[in-house]
Amino acid sequence: MKEAKKIALLTGGGDCSGLNAVIRAIVKSAILKYNYEVIGFKGGYHGLYTDDFVKMDLKTITGIFHQGGTILKMSNKDNLFKYKMTDESGKVVYKDVSDVAIANLKKHNIDALIIIGGDGTLTSARDFARKGINVVGIPKTIDNDVPATEITFGYRTALDHIMQSLDALHTTAYSHDRVMILEVMGRNAGWLALEGGIAGSADVILIPEIPYNINSVAQTIFDRYNRGSKFTIICVSEGAKPIGGDVTIKAIDKDSPDSVKLGGVGDLLAKQLEKIIKPVTGQDIRVTNLGYIQRGGVTNTFDRVLGTKYGSYAVDMIANQEFGRMVVIRNDRMDSVRIEEVVGSGQTGQTSTGGARIVNPHGDLVNAARDIGITFGE
Ligand code: F6P
């Protein structure tokens, strides 16, 4: 294999904090350490398909380190192996246009492509690798549920948002003797609710891995009330579900690889709890859905450093010709795994090697929370 001279990168899927830190590290390392030329495709795979690109030099990455989002923009709707188009009669059809993307890479003499994204984006990265493209993947998600890696950038910044929101909710909950519910993201993994909830001193944490019983949740509120704590803070993961029940779905987006959009469990809980609580204690229940705030804002210290590690390691992998692989962190050290082994967890949470990284209901984190009186609605 010839030595790389020119590389490209793109960001796909949904954004998170730390993406710009990764982009900055890739560009700096590629130019300063290896003297590579770098281009960035804009809008994820859409830019690769339409050949919408920008030459990346040290100036293009000035001042972006701390900013959330991605200067390259991104999209989670452009699967080039099943691309949505309309035919001559105006009918919607899905076509494999990956060869157009490959032709664009050839036109630019790209030796290797770094693809930063979540499960859907990395599934296409795997498919480009199968077609002979030198691909290096970097996992990205605030959900922290990527198998094979201990932590993803964006997660810790999202936790900070959750903790600060819970801190703010405490003072208003206390002042009005209210039950406050904060709904947070995370898809089918409860990491954000669990760690954010512990840090923000939630009284009840509801996560997908531990289905809840509404009466048990109500019991915690009564117990606290009877002890003189007339407010209760509940941190609920968007993927939480009742025992024997299912998740709350906000929308179905057929064009997204992650078509089931979760959301609304906080409102549902409030309705159910109100019937049980209000007649007894008179407490009001209020819901806050933290939503997309979790994905934005100023990138925190941890994610700036983590993004730098992910980005610079990806460029080292190109220099070492380690293609078809994704950067991971194991035992706090940078490493890589075959992309084939980790993609495919999308809506099911399952990959070929076992599935998304989810919370262990009997693990240290859950146990520590239980030890200090946090309940999980069982
Ligand atoms: O996977 C990251 C995430 O923010 C999830 O926590 C959330 O369920 C989903 O993306 C939202 O996706 P979208 O940006 O398509 O609404």
Boltz pocket constraint, residues with backbone or C-beta under 6 A from the ligand:
constraints:
  - pocket:
      binder: B
      contacts: [[A, 14], [A, 15], [A, 76], [A, 118], [A, 141], [A, 142], [A, 143], [A, 185], [A, 186], [A, 187], [A, 238], [A, 256], [A, 258], [A, 261], [A, 262], [A, 295]]
      max_distance: 6.0
